[in-house]
Amino acid sequence: MREFSTVDLLRDLTTVTDAVAREPVAITQQGTRRFVLMTIEDFRRLTGGNPRKAYRVDNTPPELAGLLVAGLDRIIDAQDDG
């Protein structure tokens, strides 16, 4: 996944949005990944068109499960470092 800083986003929106058209990109603040920018099509695919849809563990779409696991890993790693 490509990364751009918030400064990059403000200075060169065209380059960032061109990259987003190909794949989601991470937006960093002070060197830390804080946001993901993606196309609306990618967002709809991940959410099934409903950003508030709830899933049981056994029926979570693999793409969403991967995002959840990555987020939990970041939280655990941050707690271990702190």
C-alpha positions as CSV (number, residue, x, y, z in Angstrom):
1,M,0.0,0.0,0.0
2,R,1.4,3.4,-1.0
3,E,1.6,6.1,1.7
4,F,1.2,9.8,1.5
5,S,1.5,12.3,4.3
6,T,-1.2,14.8,5.0
7,V,1.2,17.4,3.6
8,D,1.4,15.4,0.4
9,L,-2.3,15.3,0.2
10,L,-2.7,19.1,0.6
11,R,0.2,19.9,-1.8
12,D,-0.5,17.4,-4.6
13,L,-4.1,16.1,-4.5
14,T,-3.9,14.9,-8.1
15,T,-1.1,12.5,-7.5
16,V,-2.8,11.1,-4.4
17,T,-6.1,10.7,-6.1
18,D,-4.5,9.1,-9.1
19,A,-2.9,6.5,-6.8
20,V,-6.2,6.0,-5.0
21,A,-7.8,5.2,-8.3
22,R,-5.4,2.1,-8.6
23,E,-5.6,1.0,-4.9
24,P,-6.3,2.3,-1.4
25,V,-3.5,4.4,0.0
26,A,-2.5,5.2,3.6
27,I,-2.5,8.8,4.8
28,T,0.1,9.5,7.5
29,Q,0.3,12.1,10.2
30,Q,3.7,12.7,11.8
31,G,5.0,9.4,10.2
32,T,2.1,7.3,11.6
33,R,-0.6,5.7,9.4
34,R,-3.8,7.3,10.5
35,F,-6.3,7.1,7.5
36,V,-7.0,5.0,4.4
37,L,-8.2,6.7,1.3
38,M,-10.1,4.5,-1.2
39,T,-12.5,4.7,-4.1
40,I,-16.2,4.6,-3.4
41,E,-16.4,1.3,-5.2
42,D,-13.8,-0.2,-2.9
43,F,-15.7,1.2,0.1
44,R,-19.0,-0.2,-1.1
45,R,-17.4,-3.6,-1.8
46,L,-16.0,-3.7,1.8
47,T,-19.3,-2.5,3.4
48,G,-21.7,-4.3,1.1
49,G,-23.1,-0.8,0.4
50,N,-24.1,-0.4,4.0
51,P,-21.4,1.2,6.3
52,R,-23.4,0.2,9.4
53,K,-24.0,-3.4,8.6
54,A,-23.1,-5.8,11.4
55,Y,-21.6,-9.3,10.9
56,R,-21.2,-12.3,13.1
57,V,-17.6,-13.6,13.3
58,D,-18.4,-16.6,11.2
59,N,-19.9,-14.5,8.3
60,T,-17.6,-11.5,8.2
61,P,-16.4,-10.9,4.6
62,P,-12.7,-11.8,4.3
63,E,-11.7,-8.3,3.2
64,L,-13.3,-6.8,6.3
65,A,-12.0,-9.5,8.6
66,G,-8.5,-8.7,7.3
67,L,-8.9,-5.0,8.1
68,L,-10.2,-5.8,11.6
69,V,-7.3,-8.1,12.3
70,A,-4.8,-5.6,11.1
71,G,-6.4,-2.9,13.3
72,L,-6.5,-5.1,16.3
73,D,-2.8,-6.1,15.8
74,R,-1.9,-2.3,15.7
75,I,-3.8,-1.8,19.0
76,I,-2.0,-4.8,20.6
77,D,1.4,-3.7,19.3
78,A,0.8,-0.2,20.6
79,Q,-0.1,-1.5,24.1
80,D,3.0,-3.8,24.1
81,D,5.2,-0.8,23.2
82,G,3.6,1.5,25.8
